[in-house]
Amino acid sequence: MSLELVEIANGDRCCGGAGLYNVLEPDMSGRLRREKCEAIAATGATTVASANPGCTMQIAAGMRELGIGATIVHPVELLDRAYSHSPI
């Protein structure tokens, strides 16, 4: 088993979750979510690491909207899988 880390385009850009931002600014939040998820899809990654619960929920929603089948895990879970040789 191997683990390959792949950076996404504009990876430092917010996913649009940002606390209450997705509630107060749903249109802009939706655009940011879509951009983030399209960037994820462009990598072909099957697993996405996210340490922030709000970001994880926002990205998961965007991936469902776009039909992206990647799994989202916390970075510690990703490391645990990699070290224990579990399927990633």
Protein Blocks (a to p, Z undefined) as FASTA:
>chain_A
ZZdddddehklpcehlnomlmmmmmmlmmmmmmmmmmmmmmnopabdcdfbfklmmmmmm
mmmmnopabdcddfklmmmmmmnopaZZ
